Amino acid sequence: VTPTHQDIHRQLREKGIEAFSWGGVIHPSLPLEKFPDAKFLYEHLVLLPIHQSLISDEMSFMIEGLRDILKRSRAQPQEVLQ
C-alpha cells in the first residue's frame, strides 16, 4: 500500500517493473461507500509481478527499484507498509 500509488506505479513501470493497480477490477455495481477498506485498497494498492517462476535476481531488481523510488520520494517504509 502506498501513499502516492499512481506516482510509484508509473516510476516502477519506467524502471521496467510491470507494476499494476487493482482498480481495474472494481465492478460498476459495487457501492464502494459501503466498503471503505476495499475502496482504500483500490485507490492505494500497487501490485508487483510475483509468481512461481520469479528468480532471485528479478526479486532483487524489484526491491532495489522500489527502494530507490521511495528514497527519492522521501517516503518512510512505515508509511508504505501500513
PDB file with SEQRES, HELIX, SHEET and CRYST1 records, atoms N, CA, C and O in Angstrom:
SEQRES   1 A   82  VAL THR PRO THR HIS GLN ASP ILE HIS ARG GLN LEU ARG          
SEQRES   2 A   82  GLU LYS GLY ILE GLU ALA PHE SER TRP GLY GLY VAL ILE          
SEQRES   3 A   82  HIS PRO SER LEU PRO LEU GLU LYS PHE PRO ASP ALA LYS          
SEQRES   4 A   82  PHE LEU TYR GLU HIS LEU VAL LEU LEU PRO ILE HIS GLN          
SEQRES   5 A   82  SER LEU ILE SER ASP GLU MET SER PHE MET ILE GLU GLY          
SEQRES   6 A   82  LEU ARG ASP ILE LEU LYS ARG SER ARG ALA GLN PRO GLN          
SEQRES   7 A   82  GLU VAL LEU GLN                                              
HELIX    1 AA1 HIS A    5  GLU A   14  1                                  10    
HELIX    2 AA2 GLY A   23  VAL A   25  5                                   3    
HELIX    3 AA3 LEU A   32  LYS A   34  5                                   3    
HELIX    4 AA4 PRO A   36  HIS A   44  1                                   9    
HELIX    5 AA5 SER A   56  SER A   73  1                                  18    
HELIX    6 AA6 PRO A   77  VAL A   80  1                                   4    
SHEET    1 AA1 2 PHE A  20  SER A  21  0                                        
SHEET    2 AA1 2 VAL A  46  LEU A  47 -1                                        
CRYST1    1.000    1.000    1.000  90.00  90.00  90.00 P 1           1          
ATOM      1  N   VAL A   1       0.863  -1.172   0.000  1.00  0.00           N  
ATOM      2  CA  VAL A   1       0.000   0.000   0.000  1.00  0.00           C  
ATOM      3  C   VAL A   1       0.903   1.226   0.000  1.00  0.00           C  
ATOM      4  O   VAL A   1       1.860   1.305   0.771  1.00  0.00           O  
ATOM      5  N   THR A   2       0.598   2.163  -0.853  1.00  0.00           N  
ATOM      6  CA  THR A   2       1.439   3.344  -0.959  1.00  0.00           C  
ATOM      7  C   THR A   2       0.618   4.618  -0.821  1.00  0.00           C  
ATOM      8  O   THR A   2      -0.557   4.642  -1.188  1.00  0.00           O  
ATOM      9  N   PRO A   3       1.225   5.675  -0.296  1.00  0.00           N  
ATOM     10  CA  PRO A   3       0.515   6.940  -0.189  1.00  0.00           C  
ATOM     11  C   PRO A   3       0.333   7.628  -1.544  1.00  0.00           C  
ATOM     12  O   PRO A   3      -0.635   8.367  -1.725  1.00  0.00           O  
ATOM     13  N   THR A   4       1.225   7.408  -2.480  1.00  0.00           N  
ATOM     14  CA  THR A   4       1.155   8.031  -3.801  1.00  0.00           C  
ATOM     15  C   THR A   4       1.178   6.933  -4.853  1.00  0.00           C  
ATOM     16  O   THR A   4       2.116   6.834  -5.644  1.00  0.00           O  
ATOM     17  N   HIS A   5       0.160   6.129  -4.853  1.00  0.00           N  
ATOM     18  CA  HIS A   5       0.107   4.907  -5.654  1.00  0.00           C  
ATOM     19  C   HIS A   5       0.340   5.144  -7.146  1.00  0.00           C  
ATOM     20  O   HIS A   5       1.074   4.377  -7.769  1.00  0.00           O  
ATOM     21  N   GLN A   6      -0.251   6.169  -7.731  1.00  0.00           N  
ATOM     22  CA  GLN A   6      -0.091   6.382  -9.171  1.00  0.00           C  
ATOM     23  C   GLN A   6       1.328   6.791  -9.526  1.00  0.00           C  
ATOM     24  O   GLN A   6       1.859   6.357 -10.548  1.00  0.00           O  
ATOM     25  N   ASP A   7       1.943   7.614  -8.705  1.00  0.00           N  
ATOM     26  CA  ASP A   7       3.316   8.044  -8.942  1.00  0.00           C  
ATOM     27  C   ASP A   7       4.283   6.869  -8.858  1.00  0.00           C  
ATOM     28  O   ASP A   7       5.129   6.691  -9.734  1.00  0.00           O  
ATOM     29  N   ILE A   8       4.156   6.081  -7.819  1.00  0.00           N  
ATOM     30  CA  ILE A   8       5.049   4.939  -7.635  1.00  0.00           C  
ATOM     31  C   ILE A   8       4.810   3.910  -8.729  1.00  0.00           C  
ATOM     32  O   ILE A   8       5.761   3.320  -9.244  1.00  0.00           O  
ATOM     33  N   HIS A   9       3.571   3.692  -9.083  1.00  0.00           N  
ATOM     34  CA  HIS A   9       3.212   2.772 -10.163  1.00  0.00           C  
ATOM     35  C   HIS A   9       3.910   3.181 -11.465  1.00  0.00           C  
ATOM     36  O   HIS A   9       4.513   2.345 -12.138  1.00  0.00           O  
ATOM     37  N   ARG A  10       3.827   4.447 -11.807  1.00  0.00           N  
ATOM     38  CA  ARG A  10       4.440   4.957 -13.040  1.00  0.00           C  
ATOM     39  C   ARG A  10       5.961   4.808 -13.004  1.00  0.00           C  
ATOM     40  O   ARG A  10       6.572   4.384 -13.985  1.00  0.00           O  
ATOM     41  N   GLN A  11       6.565   5.159 -11.869  1.00  0.00           N  
ATOM     42  CA  GLN A  11       8.017   5.081 -11.753  1.00  0.00           C  
ATOM     43  C   GLN A  11       8.518   3.635 -11.825  1.00  0.00           C  
ATOM     44  O   GLN A  11       9.568   3.374 -12.414  1.00  0.00           O  
ATOM     45  N   LEU A  12       7.785   2.707 -11.239  1.00  0.00           N  
ATOM     46  CA  LEU A  12       8.173   1.298 -11.337  1.00  0.00           C  
ATOM     47  C   LEU A  12       8.145   0.840 -12.790  1.00  0.00           C  
ATOM     48  O   LEU A  12       9.067   0.163 -13.244  1.00  0.00           O  
ATOM     49  N   ARG A  13       7.104   1.200 -13.513  1.00  0.00           N  
ATOM     50  CA  ARG A  13       6.992   0.807 -14.922  1.00  0.00           C  
ATOM     51  C   ARG A  13       8.121   1.434 -15.746  1.00  0.00           C  
ATOM     52  O   ARG A  13       8.636   0.804 -16.669  1.00  0.00           O  
ATOM     53  N   GLU A  14       8.504   2.658 -15.420  1.00  0.00           N  
ATOM     54  CA  GLU A  14       9.621   3.305 -16.118  1.00  0.00           C  
ATOM     55  C   GLU A  14      10.925   2.554 -15.886  1.00  0.00           C  
ATOM     56  O   GLU A  14      11.816   2.577 -16.735  1.00  0.00           O  
ATOM     57  N   LYS A  15      11.042   1.888 -14.741  1.00  0.00           N  
ATOM     58  CA  LYS A  15      12.233   1.099 -14.429  1.00  0.00           C  
ATOM     59  C   LYS A  15      12.157  -0.312 -15.019  1.00  0.00           C  
ATOM     60  O   LYS A  15      13.078  -1.110 -14.843  1.00  0.00           O  
ATOM     61  N   GLY A  16      11.070  -0.616 -15.715  1.00  0.00           N  
ATOM     62  CA  GLY A  16      10.922  -1.940 -16.312  1.00  0.00           C  
ATOM     63  C   GLY A  16      10.254  -2.952 -15.403  1.00  0.00           C  
ATOM     64  O   GLY A  16      10.291  -4.152 -15.674  1.00  0.00           O  
ATOM     65  N   ILE A  17       9.641  -2.477 -14.324  1.00  0.00           N  
ATOM     66  CA  ILE A  17       8.940  -3.356 -13.385  1.00  0.00           C  
ATOM     67  C   ILE A  17       7.451  -3.252 -13.696  1.00  0.00           C  
ATOM     68  O   ILE A  17       6.859  -2.179 -13.573  1.00  0.00           O  
ATOM     69  N   GLU A  18       6.859  -4.350 -14.093  1.00  0.00           N  
ATOM     70  CA  GLU A  18       5.469  -4.361 -14.566  1.00  0.00           C  
ATOM     71  C   GLU A  18       4.466  -4.254 -13.419  1.00  0.00           C  
ATOM     72  O   GLU A  18       3.680  -5.172 -13.184  1.00  0.00           O  
ATOM     73  N   ALA A  19       4.499  -3.147 -12.719  1.00  0.00           N  
ATOM     74  CA  ALA A  19       3.551  -2.890 -11.633  1.00  0.00           C  
ATOM     75  C   ALA A  19       2.197  -2.537 -12.228  1.00  0.00           C  
ATOM     76  O   ALA A  19       2.113  -1.992 -13.328  1.00  0.00           O  
ATOM     77  N   PHE A  20       1.149  -2.851 -11.496  1.00  0.00           N  
ATOM     78  CA  PHE A  20      -0.189  -2.504 -11.952  1.00  0.00           C  
ATOM     79  C   PHE A  20      -1.072  -2.253 -10.750  1.00  0.00           C  
ATOM     80  O   PHE A  20      -0.709  -2.570  -9.618  1.00  0.00           O  
ATOM     81  N   SER A  21      -2.228  -1.682 -11.008  1.00  0.00           N  
ATOM     82  CA  SER A  21      -3.141  -1.371  -9.912  1.00  0.00           C  
ATOM     83  C   SER A  21      -4.297  -2.348  -9.904  1.00  0.00           C  
ATOM     84  O   SER A  21      -4.530  -3.062 -10.879  1.00  0.00           O  
ATOM     85  N   TRP A  22      -5.006  -2.374  -8.817  1.00  0.00           N  
ATOM     86  CA  TRP A  22      -6.134  -3.262  -8.626  1.00  0.00           C  
ATOM     87  C   TRP A  22      -7.423  -2.595  -9.095  1.00  0.00           C  
ATOM     88  O   TRP A  22      -8.472  -3.235  -9.154  1.00  0.00           O  
ATOM     89  N   GLY A  23      -7.344  -1.337  -9.421  1.00  0.00           N  
ATOM     90  CA  GLY A  23      -8.520  -0.559  -9.763  1.00  0.00           C  
ATOM     91  C   GLY A  23      -9.341  -1.081 -10.922  1.00  0.00           C  
ATOM     92  O   GLY A  23     -10.543  -0.823 -10.985  1.00  0.00           O  
ATOM     93  N   GLY A  24      -8.728  -1.807 -11.840  1.00  0.00           N  
ATOM     94  CA  GLY A  24      -9.450  -2.312 -12.991  1.00  0.00           C  
ATOM     95  C   GLY A  24     -10.463  -3.384 -12.684  1.00  0.00           C  
ATOM     96  O   GLY A  24     -11.255  -3.753 -13.552  1.00  0.00           O  
ATOM     97  N   VAL A  25     -10.458  -3.898 -11.460  1.00  0.00           N  
ATOM     98  CA  VAL A  25     -11.387  -4.979 -11.131  1.00  0.00           C  
ATOM     99  C   VAL A  25     -12.604  -4.501 -10.340  1.00  0.00           C  
ATOM    100  O   VAL A  25     -13.382  -5.318  -9.848  1.00  0.00           O  
ATOM    101  N   ILE A  26     -12.771  -3.213 -10.216  1.00  0.00           N  
ATOM    102  CA  ILE A  26     -13.931  -2.692  -9.489  1.00  0.00           C  
ATOM    103  C   ILE A  26     -15.177  -2.924 -10.342  1.00  0.00           C  
ATOM    104  O   ILE A  26     -15.280  -2.425 -11.463  1.00  0.00           O  
ATOM    105  N   HIS A  27     -16.099  -3.674  -9.802  1.00  0.00           N  
ATOM    106  CA  HIS A  27     -17.343  -3.899 -10.535  1.00  0.00           C  
ATOM    107  C   HIS A  27     -18.205  -2.647 -10.420  1.00  0.00           C  
ATOM    108  O   HIS A  27     -18.343  -2.092  -9.331  1.00  0.00           O  
ATOM    109  N   PRO A  28     -18.786  -2.197 -11.534  1.00  0.00           N  
ATOM    110  CA  PRO A  28     -19.554  -0.944 -11.501  1.00  0.00           C  
ATOM    111  C   PRO A  28     -20.745  -0.964 -10.544  1.00  0.00           C  
ATOM    112  O   PRO A  28     -21.215   0.095 -10.126  1.00  0.00           O  
ATOM    113  N   SER A  29     -21.235  -2.142 -10.194  1.00  0.00           N  
ATOM    114  CA  SER A  29     -22.391  -2.200  -9.292  1.00  0.00           C  
ATOM    115  C   SER A  29     -21.986  -2.215  -7.813  1.00  0.00           C  
ATOM    116  O   SER A  29     -22.851  -2.194  -6.937  1.00  0.00           O  
ATOM    117  N   LEU A  30     -20.682  -2.252  -7.531  1.00  0.00           N  
ATOM    118  CA  LEU A  30     -20.215  -2.294  -6.145  1.00  0.00           C  
ATOM    119  C   LEU A  30     -20.315  -0.907  -5.515  1.00  0.00           C  
ATOM    120  O   LEU A  30     -19.661   0.026  -5.981  1.00  0.00           O  
ATOM    121  N   PRO A  31     -21.117  -0.755  -4.469  1.00  0.00           N  
ATOM    122  CA  PRO A  31     -21.212   0.548  -3.798  1.00  0.00           C  
ATOM    123  C   PRO A  31     -20.013   0.733  -2.858  1.00  0.00           C  
ATOM    124  O   PRO A  31     -20.055   0.315  -1.701  1.00  0.00           O  
ATOM    125  N   LEU A  32     -18.955   1.358  -3.360  1.00  0.00           N  
ATOM    126  CA  LEU A  32     -17.717   1.482  -2.585  1.00  0.00           C  
ATOM    127  C   LEU A  32     -17.909   2.195  -1.256  1.00  0.00           C  
ATOM    128  O   LEU A  32     -17.147   1.951  -0.320  1.00  0.00           O  
ATOM    129  N   GLU A  33     -18.899   3.062  -1.146  1.00  0.00           N  
ATOM    130  CA  GLU A  33     -19.127   3.747   0.132  1.00  0.00           C  
ATOM    131  C   GLU A  33     -19.509   2.763   1.232  1.00  0.00           C  
ATOM    132  O   GLU A  33     -19.353   3.073   2.414  1.00  0.00           O  
ATOM    133  N   LYS A  34     -20.001   1.596   0.870  1.00  0.00           N  
ATOM    134  CA  LYS A  34     -20.337   0.572   1.867  1.00  0.00           C  
ATOM    135  C   LYS A  34     -19.138  -0.306   2.217  1.00  0.00           C  
ATOM    136  O   LYS A  34     -19.194  -1.093   3.162  1.00  0.00           O  
ATOM    137  N   PHE A  35     -18.062  -0.171   1.460  1.00  0.00           N  
ATOM    138  CA  PHE A  35     -16.873  -0.993   1.660  1.00  0.00           C  
ATOM    139  C   PHE A  35     -15.630  -0.099   1.670  1.00  0.00           C  
ATOM    140  O   PHE A  35     -14.849  -0.119   0.719  1.00  0.00           O  
ATOM    141  N   PRO A  36     -15.441   0.688   2.745  1.00  0.00           N  
ATOM    142  CA  PRO A  36     -14.333   1.648   2.771  1.00  0.00           C  
ATOM    143  C   PRO A  36     -12.955   0.992   2.697  1.00  0.00           C  
ATOM    144  O   PRO A  36     -12.031   1.571   2.124  1.00  0.00           O  
ATOM    145  N   ASP A  37     -12.801  -0.198   3.261  1.00  0.00           N  
ATOM    146  CA  ASP A  37     -11.498  -0.867   3.176  1.00  0.00           C  
ATOM    147  C   ASP A  37     -11.178  -1.241   1.735  1.00  0.00           C  
ATOM    148  O   ASP A  37     -10.048  -1.052   1.283  1.00  0.00           O  
ATOM    149  N   ALA A  38     -12.153  -1.765   1.018  1.00  0.00           N  
ATOM    150  CA  ALA A  38     -11.954  -2.110  -0.390  1.00  0.00           C  
ATOM    151  C   ALA A  38     -11.654  -0.856  -1.205  1.00  0.00           C  
ATOM    152  O   ALA A  38     -10.787  -0.871  -2.079  1.00  0.00           O  
ATOM    153  N   LYS A  39     -12.366   0.220  -0.920  1.00  0.00           N  
ATOM    154  CA  LYS A  39     -12.139   1.490  -1.625  1.00  0.00           C  
ATOM    155  C   LYS A  39     -10.708   1.971  -1.400  1.00  0.00           C  
ATOM    156  O   LYS A  39     -10.039   2.403  -2.338  1.00  0.00           O  
ATOM    157  N   PHE A  40     -10.239   1.893  -0.142  1.00  0.00           N  
ATOM    158  CA  PHE A  40      -8.874   2.308   0.167  1.00  0.00           C  
ATOM    159  C   PHE A  40      -7.868   1.482  -0.630  1.00  0.00           C  
ATOM    160  O   PHE A  40      -6.931   2.033  -1.207  1.00  0.00           O  
ATOM    161  N   LEU A  41      -8.059   0.159  -0.665  1.00  0.00           N  
ATOM    162  CA  LEU A  41      -7.136  -0.704  -1.401  1.00  0.00           C  
ATOM    163  C   LEU A  41      -7.167  -0.402  -2.895  1.00  0.00           C  
ATOM    164  O   LEU A  41      -6.116  -0.346  -3.533  1.00  0.00           O  
ATOM    165  N   TYR A  42      -8.341  -0.209  -3.454  1.00  0.00           N  
ATOM    166  CA  TYR A  42      -8.452   0.133  -4.874  1.00  0.00           C  
ATOM    167  C   TYR A  42      -7.686   1.412  -5.190  1.00  0.00           C  
ATOM    168  O   TYR A  42      -7.103   1.539  -6.267  1.00  0.00           O  
ATOM    169  N   GLU A  43      -7.686   2.347  -4.265  1.00  0.00           N  
ATOM    170  CA  GLU A  43      -7.060   3.647  -4.503  1.00  0.00           C  
ATOM    171  C   GLU A  43      -5.567   3.684  -4.187  1.00  0.00           C  
ATOM    172  O   GLU A  43      -4.873   4.582  -4.663  1.00  0.00           O  
ATOM    173  N   HIS A  44      -5.049   2.738  -3.400  1.00  0.00           N  
ATOM    174  CA  HIS A  44      -3.671   2.830  -2.936  1.00  0.00           C  
ATOM    175  C   HIS A  44      -2.772   1.641  -3.247  1.00  0.00           C  
ATOM    176  O   HIS A  44      -1.550   1.769  -3.172  1.00  0.00           O  
ATOM    177  N   LEU A  45      -3.326   0.516  -3.586  1.00  0.00           N  
ATOM    178  CA  LEU A  45      -2.530  -0.687  -3.764  1.00  0.00           C  
ATOM    179  C   LEU A  45      -1.744  -0.664  -5.071  1.00  0.00           C  
ATOM    180  O   LEU A  45      -2.273  -0.286  -6.116  1.00  0.00           O  
ATOM    181  N   VAL A  46      -0.481  -1.069  -5.005  1.00  0.00           N  
ATOM    182  CA  VAL A  46       0.350  -1.274  -6.192  1.00  0.00           C  
ATOM    183  C   VAL A  46       0.736  -2.748  -6.183  1.00  0.00           C  
ATOM    184  O   VAL A  46       1.315  -3.240  -5.215  1.00  0.00           O  
ATOM    185  N   LEU A  47       0.415  -3.442  -7.257  1.00  0.00           N  
ATOM    186  CA  LEU A  47       0.700  -4.870  -7.351  1.00  0.00           C  
ATOM    187  C   LEU A  47       1.975  -5.088  -8.153  1.00  0.00           C  
ATOM    188  O   LEU A  47       2.199  -4.448  -9.181  1.00  0.00           O  
ATOM    189  N   LEU A  48       2.802  -6.001  -7.665  1.00  0.00           N  
ATOM    190  CA  LEU A  48       4.058  -6.332  -8.329  1.00  0.00           C  
ATOM    191  C   LEU A  48       3.943  -7.710  -8.970  1.00  0.00           C  
ATOM    192  O   LEU A  48       3.145  -8.535  -8.526  1.00  0.00           O  
ATOM    193  N   PRO A  49       4.730  -7.964 -10.004  1.00  0.00           N  
ATOM    194  CA  PRO A  49       4.663  -9.259 -10.679  1.00  0.00           C  
ATOM    195  C   PRO A  49       5.333 -10.361  -9.853  1.00  0.00           C  
ATOM    196  O   PRO A  49       6.529 -10.614  -9.999  1.00  0.00           O  
ATOM    197  N   ILE A  50       4.569 -11.000  -9.003  1.00  0.00           N  
ATOM    198  CA  ILE A  50       5.079 -12.075  -8.156  1.00  0.00           C  
ATOM    199  C   ILE A  50       4.463 -13.387  -8.635  1.00  0.00           C  
ATOM    200  O   ILE A  50       3.242 -13.512  -8.728  1.00  0.00           O  
ATOM    201  N   HIS A  51       5.306 -14.348  -8.933  1.00  0.00           N  
ATOM    202  CA  HIS A  51       4.834 -15.648  -9.415  1.00  0.00           C  
ATOM    203  C   HIS A  51       5.909 -16.703  -9.176  1.00  0.00           C  
ATOM    204  O   HIS A  51       7.035 -16.370  -8.806  1.00  0.00           O  
ATOM    205  N   GLN A  52       5.572 -17.958  -9.381  1.00  0.00           N  
ATOM    206  CA  GLN A  52       6.455 -19.070  -9.054  1.00  0.00           C  
ATOM    207  C   GLN A  52       7.709 -19.128  -9.932  1.00  0.00           C  
ATOM    208  O   GLN A  52       8.675 -19.791  -9.553  1.00  0.00           O  
ATOM    209  N   SER A  53       7.728 -18.470 -11.072  1.00  0.00           N  
ATOM    210  CA  SER A  53       8.896 -18.515 -11.958  1.00  0.00           C  
ATOM    211  C   SER A  53       9.867 -17.362 -11.722  1.00  0.00           C  
ATOM    212  O   SER A  53      10.895 -17.270 -12.394  1.00  0.00           O  
ATOM    213  N   LEU A  54       9.554 -16.495 -10.784  1.00  0.00           N  
ATOM    214  CA  LEU A  54      10.400 -15.343 -10.489  1.00  0.00           C  
ATOM    215  C   LEU A  54      11.709 -15.825  -9.869  1.00  0.00           C  
ATOM    216  O   LEU A  54      11.704 -16.630  -8.938  1.00  0.00           O  
ATOM    217  N   ILE A  55      12.819 -15.331 -10.388  1.00  0.00           N  
ATOM    218  CA  ILE A  55      14.118 -15.728  -9.835  1.00  0.00           C  
ATOM    219  C   ILE A  55      14.631 -14.646  -8.884  1.00  0.00           C  
ATOM    220  O   ILE A  55      14.134 -13.520  -8.864  1.00  0.00           O  
ATOM    221  N   SER A  56      15.624 -15.017  -8.112  1.00  0.00           N  
ATOM    222  CA  SER A  56      16.171 -14.134  -7.076  1.00  0.00           C  
ATOM    223  C   SER A  56      16.635 -12.789  -7.646  1.00  0.00           C  
ATOM    224  O   SER A  56      16.382 -11.742  -7.051  1.00  0.00           O  
ATOM    225  N   ASP A  57      17.308 -12.818  -8.787  1.00  0.00           N  
ATOM    226  CA  ASP A  57      17.786 -11.568  -9.391  1.00  0.00           C  
ATOM    227  C   ASP A  57      16.632 -10.635  -9.750  1.00  0.00           C  
ATOM    228  O   ASP A  57      16.747  -9.418  -9.610  1.00  0.00           O  
ATOM    229  N   GLU A  58      15.525 -11.204 -10.211  1.00  0.00           N  
ATOM    230  CA  GLU A  58      14.360 -10.389 -10.558  1.00  0.00           C  
ATOM    231  C   GLU A  58      13.729  -9.780  -9.312  1.00  0.00           C  
ATOM    232  O   GLU A  58      13.310  -8.622  -9.327  1.00  0.00           O  
ATOM    233  N   MET A  59      13.661 -10.561  -8.228  1.00  0.00           N  
ATOM    234  CA  MET A  59      13.133 -10.021  -6.972  1.00  0.00           C  
ATOM    235  C   MET A  59      14.030  -8.904  -6.458  1.00  0.00           C  
ATOM    236  O   MET A  59      13.542  -7.867  -6.008  1.00  0.00           O  
ATOM    237  N   SER A  60      15.346  -9.114  -6.524  1.00  0.00           N  
ATOM    238  CA  SER A  60      16.292  -8.087  -6.082  1.00  0.00           C  
ATOM    239  C   SER A  60      16.146  -6.815  -6.913  1.00  0.00           C  
ATOM    240  O   SER A  60      16.225  -5.709  -6.380  1.00  0.00           O  
ATOM    241  N   PHE A  61      15.934  -6.974  -8.212  1.00  0.00           N  
ATOM    242  CA  PHE A  61      15.738  -5.829  -9.102  1.00  0.00           C  
ATOM    243  C   PHE A  61      14.509  -5.027  -8.684  1.00  0.00           C  
ATOM    244  O   PHE A  61      14.554  -3.797  -8.639  1.00  0.00           O  
ATOM    245  N   MET A  62      13.416  -5.719  -8.380  1.00  0.00           N  
ATOM    246  CA  MET A  62      12.197  -5.028  -7.941  1.00  0.00           C  
ATOM    247  C   MET A  62      12.410  -4.338  -6.601  1.00  0.00           C  
ATOM    248  O   MET A  62      11.980  -3.199  -6.414  1.00  0.00           O  
ATOM    249  N   ILE A  63      13.069  -5.017  -5.670  1.00  0.00           N  
ATOM    250  CA  ILE A  63      13.318  -4.445  -4.346  1.00  0.00           C  
ATOM    251  C   ILE A  63      14.155  -3.178  -4.466  1.00  0.00           C  
ATOM    252  O   ILE A  63      13.822  -2.149  -3.878  1.00  0.00           O  
ATOM    253  N   GLU A  64      15.240  -3.257  -5.229  1.00  0.00           N  
ATOM    254  CA  GLU A  64      16.107  -2.086  -5.386  1.00  0.00           C  
ATOM    255  C   GLU A  64      15.377  -0.946  -6.094  1.00  0.00           C  
ATOM    256  O   GLU A  64      15.551   0.219  -5.735  1.00  0.00           O  
ATOM    257  N   GLY A  65      14.572  -1.271  -7.086  1.00  0.00           N  
ATOM    258  CA  GLY A  65      13.800  -0.243  -7.785  1.00  0.00           C  
ATOM    259  C   GLY A  65      12.830   0.457  -6.858  1.00  0.00           C  
ATOM    260  O   GLY A  65      12.721   1.683  -6.874  1.00  0.00           O  
ATOM    261  N   LEU A  66      12.124  -0.318  -6.049  1.00  0.00           N  
ATOM    262  CA  LEU A  66      11.168   0.258  -5.107  1.00  0.00           C  
ATOM    263  C   LEU A  66      11.883   1.076  -4.035  1.00  0.00           C  
ATOM    264  O   LEU A  66      11.425   2.159  -3.671  1.00  0.00           O  
ATOM    265  N   ARG A  67      12.995   0.567  -3.533  1.00  0.00           N  
ATOM    266  CA  ARG A  67      13.775   1.330  -2.539  1.00  0.00           C  
ATOM    267  C   ARG A  67      14.217   2.673  -3.108  1.00  0.00           C  
ATOM    268  O   ARG A  67      14.123   3.702  -2.439  1.00  0.00           O  
ATOM    269  N   ASP A  68      14.699   2.654  -4.344  1.00  0.00           N  
ATOM    270  CA  ASP A  68      15.161   3.882  -4.982  1.00  0.00           C  
ATOM    271  C   ASP A  68      14.020   4.894  -5.110  1.00  0.00           C  
ATOM    272  O   ASP A  68      14.193   6.077  -4.814  1.00  0.00           O  
ATOM    273  N   ILE A  69      12.867   4.425  -5.547  1.00  0.00           N  
ATOM    274  CA  ILE A  69      11.707   5.308  -5.708  1.00  0.00           C  
ATOM    275  C   ILE A  69      11.280   5.884  -4.364  1.00  0.00           C  
ATOM    276  O   ILE A  69      11.027   7.084  -4.250  1.00  0.00           O  
ATOM    277  N   LEU A  70      11.199   5.034  -3.350  1.00  0.00           N  
ATOM    278  CA  LEU A  70      10.775   5.506  -2.026  1.00  0.00           C  
ATOM    279  C   LEU A  70      11.796   6.462  -1.426  1.00  0.00           C  
ATOM    280  O   LEU A  70      11.430   7.441  -0.776  1.00  0.00           O  
ATOM    281  N   LYS A  71      13.064   6.178  -1.642  1.00  0.00           N  
ATOM    282  CA  LYS A  71      14.121   7.058  -1.137  1.00  0.00           C  
ATOM    283  C   LYS A  71      14.008   8.439  -1.780  1.00  0.00           C  
ATOM    284  O   LYS A  71      14.126   9.460  -1.103  1.00  0.00           O  
ATOM    285  N   ARG A  72      13.780   8.460  -3.095  1.00  0.00           N  
ATOM    286  CA  ARG A  72      13.664   9.736  -3.800  1.00  0.00           C  
ATOM    287  C   ARG A  72      12.393  10.480  -3.418  1.00  0.00           C  
ATOM    288  O   ARG A  72      12.371  11.711  -3.427  1.00  0.00           O  
ATOM    289  N   SER A  73      11.343   9.756  -3.085  1.00  0.00           N  
ATOM    290  CA  SER A  73      10.093  10.421  -2.701  1.00  0.00           C  
ATOM    291  C   SER A  73      10.069  10.759  -1.215  1.00  0.00           C  
ATOM    292  O   SER A  73       9.130  11.381  -0.719  1.00  0.00           O  
ATOM    293  N   ARG A  74      11.126  10.334  -0.510  1.00  0.00           N  
ATOM    294  CA  ARG A  74      11.264  10.578   0.930  1.00  0.00           C  
ATOM    295  C   ARG A  74      10.163   9.933   1.751  1.00  0.00           C  
ATOM    296  O   ARG A  74       9.886  10.366   2.869  1.00  0.00           O  
ATOM    297  N   ALA A  75       9.537   8.908   1.210  1.00  0.00           N  
ATOM    298  CA  ALA A  75       8.516   8.165   1.958  1.00  0.00           C  
ATOM    299  C   ALA A  75       9.212   7.248   2.947  1.00  0.00           C  
ATOM    300  O   ALA A  75      10.235   6.641   2.629  1.00  0.00           O  
ATOM    301  N   GLN A  76       8.670   7.153   4.115  1.00  0.00           N  
ATOM    302  CA  GLN A  76       9.196   6.252   5.123  1.00  0.00           C  
ATOM    303  C   GLN A  76       8.551   4.881   4.937  1.00  0.00           C  
ATOM    304  O   GLN A  76       7.372   4.811   4.590  1.00  0.00           O  
ATOM    305  N   PRO A  77       9.287   3.791   5.155  1.00  0.00           N  
ATOM    306  CA  PRO A  77       8.714   2.454   4.968  1.00  0.00           C  
ATOM    307  C   PRO A  77       7.418   2.229   5.733  1.00  0.00           C  
ATOM    308  O   PRO A  77       6.511   1.575   5.218  1.00  0.00           O  
ATOM    309  N   GLN A  78       7.307   2.754   6.949  1.00  0.00           N  
ATOM    310  CA  GLN A  78       6.081   2.539   7.713  1.00  0.00           C  
ATOM    311  C   GLN A  78       4.884   3.223   7.063  1.00  0.00           C  
ATOM    312  O   GLN A  78       3.751   2.789   7.270  1.00  0.00           O  
ATOM    313  N   GLU A  79       5.103   4.284   6.280  1.00  0.00           N  
ATOM    314  CA  GLU A  79       4.010   4.917   5.551  1.00  0.00           C  
ATOM    315  C   GLU A  79       3.525   4.010   4.429  1.00  0.00           C  
ATOM    316  O   GLU A  79       2.350   4.032   4.063  1.00  0.00           O  
ATOM    317  N   VAL A  80       4.424   3.228   3.895  1.00  0.00           N  
ATOM    318  CA  VAL A  80       4.114   2.389   2.751  1.00  0.00           C  
ATOM    319  C   VAL A  80       3.514   1.065   3.184  1.00  0.00           C  
ATOM    320  O   VAL A  80       2.653   0.518   2.494  1.00  0.00           O  
ATOM    321  N   LEU A  81       3.954   0.550   4.310  1.00  0.00           N  
ATOM    322  CA  LEU A  81       3.534  -0.782   4.732  1.00  0.00           C  
ATOM    323  C   LEU A  81       2.534  -0.733   5.866  1.00  0.00           C  
ATOM    324  O   LEU A  81       2.648  -1.513   6.811  1.00  0.00           O  
ATOM    325  N   GLN A  82       1.570   0.145   5.806  1.00  0.00           N  
ATOM    326  CA  GLN A  82       0.570   0.272   6.866  1.00  0.00           C  
ATOM    327  C   GLN A  82      -0.372  -0.901   6.855  1.00  0.00           C  
ATOM    328  O   GLN A  82      -1.283  -0.968   7.680  1.00  0.00           O  
TER     329      GLN A  82                                                      
END                                                                             
